[in-house]
Structure formats: C-alpha cells, structure tokens
Amino acid sequence: MAIRLPGVINAKYILRRSNSFAKRAASAFMDVPKGHLAIYVGESQKKRFVVPVSFLNHSSFQELLGKAEEEFGFDHPMGGLTIPCSEDIFIHLTSRLHELL
C-alpha cells in the first residue's frame, strides 16, 4: 500500500528546479578567473568587464569605486560591483593600469 503525498512531490519538483538554476548560475561565474572580478560599467546600458583584483589598489580605480559608493551604496542593481561611468573612461583607465602591471 503506497501513500502519495502531493506536498512531497511538489517539494521534489521545486528542489530539482532550484538545483538546475544553481548550476546555470555557477556556470556564468566560471568565466571569471582566479584573481579577477567582474564589474558592470556604464551610465545607462551596463557592460560587464573582468579585471584583475590588483586594480583595486590603484588610486584612480578607487576614485571610481568612491563614485559607485556615492551612487549605489552597497545595493548594486546588477547584483555585482557596478561603476557609474562611461565605458570609454573605464577602458582608458584599465588600459593604463594594464601598462603598469
């Protein structure tokens, strides 16, 4: 005699769906190499950049982080670090920082 509990079947379905979502989310973060972080840059349309963690020590990069703190605080809309500047400025800054490395 088997007893079927609809709540248990529903719970299994929810767990299976959440597990597949977690796998997809983890694969999205796999493209960030060790020692790097993903940053979203842009004023209206945000673009994702992956930069070395060592950039965080440079004063010019810290200025951008200060602007991000003023605008967003610690509640970033993209779920990651978001910097409110134009892509051109960010690319110029990171290319200069790459030359210093």
N, C-alpha and C positions, 0 to 999 in steps of 0.2 A: 504494500500500500504506500503510494508516494503522495506526499503533500507538496503542492506547489504554492510558493509564496510570491505573489506578484511584486512585492517590495524588494525581495532579494534579486529577482530577475532584472528589475529596473536598476537597482544599485550596480549590478554587474555591467549593464549597458553603459551607465554613467562612468564607471571606472575605466572601462575599455576606451571610451571616447576621450577621457581626460588623459589617459596614457598615450594615445596617439597624438594628441595635441602637444604633450610634453616632448615627445620625440621630434616633432616638427620644429618646435621652438628651439630645442637643443641643437638641431642641425643648422639653424640660422645663425647661432652664435659660434659654430665651429670654424667659421671663416675668419675669426679674429685670432691671430697668432699669439702665442705667449709673449708677454712683454709689450703688448699693444692694447689699445682700447678704441671702441667705436664712438664717434662723435657725430652728431647731427648738426649741420651748418646751413644757414640760410635765413633770410628775413621772412619770406612768405612760404616758398617751397623749400622744404628741408632735403638736403642731400647727405648721405652717410659717408664718412671718411674713417679710415682706420689709421691711427697714428701711434708712434712709439710712446710708451709711458714716460720716457725721459723728457719729452716735450713739456710735461707739467712743471718742471723745474725752472724753465726759462721765464724771465720777467715779462716779455711781450706776450707769451701764451697765458701767463697768469692775469694779465690785464683783460684778455678775452674772457677768462673764467670769472673775473670780477663783474663784467658786464652781464654774463649769464646769471650770476647770483642776484644781481640787482633786478633783472627782468623776471626770472623764474623762481628764485629762492631755491628750495630743494625739491620742488614739484615740477619736474620737467615733463612737458606734454608728450614727448615721443617715448617716454619710458627710459631713456638713456640720457647721457650728457648732451645738452643742446646749447649751441652757441649762436647768439643772435647777431651775426654779421654777414656781409656778402661773401659768396663763395670765392670771389676774386681776391679779397683781402686775406681770407683764410689760406688759400692756395699760395699766395705770395709769402705769407708768414711761414708756412710749413716748408716751403722750398728753401727759404733762408735757414731755417733750423736744420734741415737735412744737410746743408752745406757745412754746418758747424760740427756735425757728428763725425 
